[in-house]
Amino acid sequence: MNTAAKITRPSVSSLQQPDENERLEVLRNYQILDSPPEKAFDDLVRLAAYICGTTISLVSLIDAERQWFKANLGLERFSETHRDAAFCQYAMLSDDVFEVSDTTLDPLFQQNPLVVSNPNIRFYAGAALVSPEGLPLGTICALDTQPRSLNDQQREAMRILAREVVAHLELRRARLQLEQEQQKLEGLLRMANNAAETMFVGSRNEIFVKQDHKLVRVHTNDIRYVEALGDYVNIYTSRERYTVYSTMKELEAKLPLREFARVHRKYIVCLDRITSIEGDIMLVDNGRGTDRQVNPTPVPIGNSYKAALLSRLNLI
């Protein structure tokens, strides 16, 4: 029997060519080309190689003139190849698993540089990665240096793995979009705070803080004290605590200078809310009791801030 007749793959003429410009736009919207390795994709190629019994497996994405490997098992000396040498540019257009049992017997691949020289590929099977828009991005594929054929269970496993790769691509894209929206919101917050003085005729009676993806107006005369917490600050009012991404220096510039004082590298207090000072500790009215003296909040005073604080108090 002619071994070439056993090759299970569609003819080149049956492969469906997408709109290449649209396909490339969708691929690049994932922002994944030339990104570092990620465990989720590495695990999937390891699983593909194990299921298919091959020494090589890849997640290959087809760019305009190259195939780039997002995940690579067994072909680590290559991070990409020219698109002309890519088996995957054909496999990604197939409606089913694209399989070449023996590349040396296939006229389409027998002169391929990956076949005639290192790494001397003899077997290829790839399942297309199809975006939700229905456009092919590349493949998850299994390769070997020995001819072989997949059974029905292995082909079904490759179909499942291809869907898993696309699911991870979608999760990754959603996370990046969320991070970008977060950065835009942070920028909007900073713009709102920077414009606050102009918006309110040069006064510093109000600031805007971001809470749960919205901007909230806070009256500064309701702020008791501010506490630094790593890259964030907690703003305590009589009713709420607001946690915002900011530095103490940035926030201090937004507060009325005559009403607030930096008393510690981690604390800013409203001078009108100080109820007593003992040594290096002050008590700050937190506004949460019917009696102003009920449960005041202790706030430390930094040595380098103490003299400046005392000079602003009416001492007898």
N, C-alpha and C positions, 0 to 999 in steps of 0.2 A: 504494500500500500504506500502511496506517495505521502511522505510525512507532511509536506506542505499543505495537503488537503485537510489536515487536522487543525490548522491554525484557526482559532475562533476569534474573529474580529470582523467588524463591518467593513465594507469596502470604503475607500477614501471618498468615492463619489456620493456615498450615502450620508456622509457627515454634514451636519448643518452649520453653516457659517453664520455667526451672529453679526450684528452691527459692531465693528471693532472699536470705533470711537466710544460708543455707549458702554461697551464691555470694559474698556480700559478706565473709563470714568468711574464705573461702579467699583472696580478693583481698587482704584486709588482712594476711593472714599473710605475704605477700611483702614487706611493709614498703617498698613502692615508690611509693605515692602521695605526691606533692609532693616527691619526691627530685630531686636535681640531674640535668642531662643526663649521659648516659653514651655513650661512643663506640660501643660495640657496637650499641646501639639506633639511634643516629644513622646509622650505616653502613647498617643494614637499610632505613631509610626512603629513603635516597638510592638504594639499589639498586632498591627498589620503584618509585620515580618514574622511574628510567632504563628499567626493563623495560616499564613501562606507558605511557611517553611522556607523563607528566602533569607538571604544575607543582607539585603538592602531594602530600605523602605523610605519613602519621601512624602512630604507635603510640598507639592510643587505649584507655584503660582506663575502664570504666564503673563509677562509684561510685554511691551510692544516689540522688543527685540531680544528678549532673554527669558529663560525660565529661572526663577529664583526659589531656593529651597528654604521654606519656613522651618521645617523640621527635617532632620537628616540622620539616618541610621545606616552606617556602612559605606557611605560615600563622602566622608567628612572632608576629604581633600578638595572637594568642589563645594562652593557656596552658590554657584549658579553656572549655567552654560548658555551658549548662544541658542536662540529659539530654533534655529535651523536643525540643531541636533536633538531637539526635545521630542521624545515619544509622547510626552504629555500634551503637546499641542494638538495631536490627533485624538487622544483619549478623552480630552475634556469636551470634545464635540460629539462624543458618542452617547446614545441613549442608554447604553448598558456598559458593563465592565468591558474594557478594551483589552484584549489579551493577544500577545504574540508568544507562541510556545517556543519557537526557535528563530531568533533574529537572523541567523545566517541563511535561512531558507525563505525569508520574506523580502521580496524585491524592494519594498519601501524602506527597509532598515538595514539590509545586509552591507551597505557601504557607509552606514552611520559611524562617525568617529568614535562614539562610545562602544561600538561593536567591534570595529577593526583594530582598536588599540585600547589601552587601559581606560576603563576597568573591564573591558571585554564582556559587555552585557549579552546574555543569550536569551533571557526570559524577561518579559514585561507584562504586568497587568495593572491597569489603572482605572479608578472610578472617578467620574467627574464631580467637581465641587461646583454646585449650581446655586447661585444667589437666590434670595426670595423674588427678585425681579425676573428670574428665569435665565440669567446670563451666566455662562461658564467662567470660572475664575482660574481653574487649574485642576489638579487631581491629588488624590492620595494614591500612591502606587507602590507596588512590590516588584523588585527586580532581583535577578540572580545571574550568576556566571555559568549556570548549567541550564539546559533546556528543561522545561517542565510544563505541566498544565494544572489549572485549578479545577477542583470539583465544585459541584453546585453549592455546597455549604460554604466553601471559601469565597465564592463569588457573592453570595448573599451577605457574608460578613463584610466584604469590601464595600458593598452598597450602604450598609449600616454605618461603617466607619466614615464614609464620605459625608453622610448626613450629620454625623457627630462633629466633623471638622467644620462644616458650615455653621452648626449651632454655636460652636466656640468662637467662630469669626463674628457672628452676630452679637454674642455677649460682649466680646471685646470692643466692637464698634459702639455698642450702647454705653459701655463704661467710659470710653473716650469722649463720647458726646456729652455725657453727664458731667465729666470733669471740665470740659470746655464751657458748658453752661454755668458751672460753678464759678469758673474764672471770670466769665462775663458778669455774673451777679456780684462777685467781689469787686470788680472794676466799677460797676454801677454804684455800689455802696460807697466806695472811696470818692467817686465823683459827687455823690449826694452830700457826703460829709464835707468835702472841700468847698462845695457851693453853699453850704448852710449859712455861713456868715453873710454872704451876699443876699441870699433869699430872705433872710430875716433882718435886713437893714443893719448889717454889721454886728448884731448881738450874737451871743453864744447861749441863748436860752433854750435851744433845742438841738438835738442831734438825731440822726437816723441810725438805727442798728438793724442788722439782718437777723431775722428769726424765722425758721421754717420756710425758707425760700421767699420771704417777703420783707419789705422794709418797714420798720416800726418807728414812729416818732416818740422820742423820750424827752420829757422836760428836764432840764438840768437841775431845776430847783427841787426835783423829787429824788435826785441821786444822793444816797448816803455816803457810799464809798465805792472804790474800784480796786479790784484785786487782780494781779497778774497771775497767769497760769500757763506757763510754757509759751506757746505761740498764740495763746488766746488771753482775753481778759474777761473777768466777770464784773458786770455792772450791777450793783445792788441798789434797788429803789425800795420804797416803803411797801410795795406790793409784789414786785417781780425781781427775778434775777435774769439778766441777759448775758449770754455767753457769745462773744464776737471774736472774729479773727482780726487782731490788731496788736500793736505794741503800746506800752505805757506812754512812750514819747508821742506817738500819733494821737492817742486819746487825750493826753494832757493838753495838747495844742487846741483841741476842740472845746475844752471846758472853760468857763469864765475864770480868769486868773485871780480875780479878787475874792472869789468864793471857794476855790479849791486849792489844796496844797499837796505836794508830793511829800509824804512823811516817811517813806521807806522805798527801796527799789521795787517792792512789790505792791505798794499801796498808795492810792490817792484818796484823800478824804475831803468832805465838805466841812469847812471850818464851823459852820453853824450847827453841825450835828455832833460836835465833840462835847461830851458831858463831863469828862474828868480826865486828868492825866496823873499817873503815878509811876515815877521812874521812867522806864522805857516803854510803857504801855499806856495807850489811851483807850477810853471807852467811847464808842460811837453809837448814838441813838439810831436804832434800825427801823424805828417807826412801826414796829409790829405789836405793840402793846397799848393798852388804854392809858397807861402811865408811862411817860417818856423815860422813866428810870427802870422800867421792866426789861430784863434781858438785853442790856446793851451789848454790843459786839466789841470784844477786845481787838485792838489793832496795834502791832508793834511800831515803834518809832526807831528809824535808823539813826545811828550816831551822827552821820554826816548831814542829816536833815533836821536835827533837833534844834539847833540854834536859829535857823531860818524860821522854823515853825513858831518858836517861842516869841520871836520878834514880831510876829503877826498877830499875837494874842494880846488882849487888853489885860495886862498883869497889874495887880495891886500889891 
